[in-house]
Amino acid sequence: MSERVAISTSVIGILSASGAALCFSLNDVGVKLLSGDYPLHQIVLVRSLFGITLTLGIFVPLDGGYAGLRTSKLHLHLMRGLCVVLANMAFFLGLAAMPLPEATAIFFVSPLIITVFSVIFLREKVGPMRWAAVGVGLAGAVLMLRPGTDSFHWAAVLPLIAAFGYAGLNILTRKIGIADRASTMAFYLQVVFIAVSSVIGLTIGDGRHAGTGDPSLDFLFREWVWFTAGDLAIVAAIGCVGACGGYLISQAYRLSEAALIAPYEYLALITAIIWGITIFGEWPDALAWLGIAVILCSGLFVMWREAVRNRQTPKTPRMRR
């Protein structure tokens, strides 16, 4: 019976991670569609208001009620929220100036950065094979950044910054553990999004710094203008799918081991390529395809080694290779 429960829990975790990847991918499409007309802080604020409404109205009651919002780890939740804000905003600013598939691929060096962070902050041991995979994956990111060429744009660094933010999120999620519910983690993420985007809007939302001619900077500094009915519907939609994605990914990592769940997040890379080609007409060139392949393979290798290490640890503890 316990084995059946374990299998069922793993399946739910995998489905949750897959659903989250699709939600985040659709969220990215919506933000990119709006990035030429509205400021980032406005999109994030209104999106988060829809998201927190959905979280409080559906996810929290389904997850045991509002008493579950009390936590003894508030500082970790707020730090986790700041990491997500950094990851999201940096990634969205990059999207305003570069193709969706390439931005997503650069972002997916995050499992490699998580490996580095696990050594620094969690004192985990990593062997030469995993360090080699980290090096190869980061080389793939450099390929896509294209420094020193006419194709280089500074905005390509932003998805890399986002990857560092996401890695910090992962480390803090491990520290929080499974004591708090998925809806609790999702709620505090939305709270931090609302707080940070409100502060940005109040400080630079008058548009006085806009007009730079750079897509990413103008996306950050553009003046607040109210949404058209159609664009408001897009914001409402991405608010809902973003809230669903935040809840699902928290649930996935609560129910199943990270080594099992993490590879399914790469579905977001596949869907980003599909959306980039079909919606935005962004077909990666040969160098971009090479960088995507290198990052994908190295990231999956790191996850595979993590799974192998987890299976070996109970029997004969070994250094990760």
Sequence and secondary structure as in RCSB ss.txt:
>XXXX:A:sequence
MSERVAISTSVIGILSASGAALCFSLNDVGVKLLSGDYPLHQIVLVRSLFGITLTLGIFVPLDGGYAGLRTSKLH
LHLMRGLCVVLANMAFFLGLAAMPLPEATAIFFVSPLIITVFSVIFLREKVGPMRWAAVGVGLAGAVLMLRPGTD
SFHWAAVLPLIAAFGYAGLNILTRKIGIADRASTMAFYLQVVFIAVSSVIGLTIGDGRHAGTGDPSLDFLFREWV
WFTAGDLAIVAAIGCVGACGGYLISQAYRLSEAALIAPYEYLALITAIIWGITIFGEWPDALAWLGIAVILCSGL
FVMWREAVRNRQTPKTPRMRR
>XXXX:A:secstr
 HHHHHHHHHHHHHHHHHHHHHHHHHHHHHHHHHTTTS HHHHHHHHHHHHHHHIIIIIHHHTT GGGG  S HH
HHHHHHHHHHHHHHHHHHHHTTS HHHHHHHHTTHHHHHHHHHHHHH     HHHHHHHHHHHHHHHHHH TTST
T  GGGHHHHHHHHHHHHHHHHHHHHTTSS HHHHHHHHHHHHHHHHHHHHHHHTT TT   S HHHHHHH    
   HHHHHHHHHHHHHHHHHHHHHHHHHHHS HHHHGGGGGHHHHHHHHHHHHTS     HHHHHHHHHHHHHHH
HHHHHHHHHHHHTTTS     
